[in-house]
């Protein structure tokens, strides 16, 4: 039904002497045909040559196609930073050591930030043994590998405050903190300030209020983000963790608590997703 209606609209516009709707319809038809890198490049060039799309639109489509194929297990998205503001990062769980190593070596050639998350100490040692990755840095608590050390001077004066409720939440909190630091963001850590000892949190109230964005990591009942939300006007990224006894259901209980936080302005990411919280905070700053 859509195509006949579109044709009828064009016919009426033509009968009234109105200009043809060239760019929107043709661009949409052109974009829907982009389905393979080599053939799509020709389509992009042909579309520009015939005036079907603008140069700007063609550049966007070209950037969207660019990736590097690694054997039969990975496609590196070299344009992700240009599209989204943050480069592709390797999620290492579920990958073999050889796959992680191959991906990192390839990323080293093109990416300004080379980062892998959820890397065990054993895998990190094997990766660092590779001739091209001997200078890689491992952050054991965060389980993060980075080609570069943390910058000695943050690239921005903005501050992200990373809080966690208990020491058991440190791996997730550190994943967020280290990711931000490697991206050039100044991080202030305030750890072990759960609601069971509220005075510990209140003593850090000024630092919380001065931050530009806040990440709050908590397991158990997950109450901390809602409390912090009542102390500051800054955006809060809440991260539930899988820390807790049976009825915590592996992080589901704190997740539901955070989603139902009484304090407005609290956003929630997935269970144990410190990296996702870091990227969201990074985008908030930018």
PERA-V422365 format. One record per backbone hydrogen bond with DSSP energy under -0.5 kcal/mol. NH is the residue of the N-H (numbers start at 0). CO is the residue of the C=O. Records with the same first field share a line. If there is no record, write none. Layout:
# PERA-V422365
NH=CO ; CO
This chain:
# PERA-V422365
4=0
5=1
6=2
7=3
8=4
9=5
10=6
11=7
12=8
13=9
14=10
15=11
16=13
17=12
21=19
25=21
26=22
27=23
28=24
29=25
30=26
31=27
32=29
33=30
34=32
39=35
40=36
41=37
42=38
43=39
44=40
45=41
46=42
47=43
48=44
49=45
50=47
51=46
52=46
57=53
58=54
59=55
60=56
61=57
62=58
63=59
64=60 ; 61
65=61 ; 62
67=75
69=67 ; 73
70=68
72=69
73=69
75=67
77=75
78=65
79=76
82=78
83=79
84=79 ; 80
85=79
89=114
90=88
91=89 ; 116
94=91
99=95
100=96
101=97
102=98
103=99
104=100
105=101
106=102
107=103
108=104 ; 105
109=106
110=106
113=111
114=112
115=144
116=89
118=142
119=117
123=119
124=120
125=121
126=122
127=123
128=124
129=126
132=129
135=132
136=145
138=143
139=137
142=138
143=138
144=115
145=136
146=113
150=180
154=183
155=183
159=185
160=158 ; 212
161=159 ; 187
162=160 ; 214
163=189
164=216
168=165
169=166
171=168
172=168
173=169
174=170
175=171
176=172
177=173
178=174
179=175
180=176
181=177
182=178
183=180
184=179
185=157
187=159
188=186
189=161
192=163
193=164
196=193
197=194
199=196
200=196
201=197
202=198
203=200
204=201
207=203
208=204
209=205
210=206
211=158
212=158
213=234
214=160
215=236
216=162 ; 214
217=238
219=242
221=218
226=222
227=223
228=224
229=225 ; 226
230=227
231=227
235=264
236=213
237=235 ; 266
238=215
239=268
240=217
247=244
248=245
250=247
251=247 ; 248
252=247
254=250
255=251
256=252
257=253
258=254
259=255
260=257
266=235 ; 264
268=237
271=239
272=269
273=271
276=272
277=273
278=274
279=275
280=276
281=277
282=278
283=279
284=280
285=281
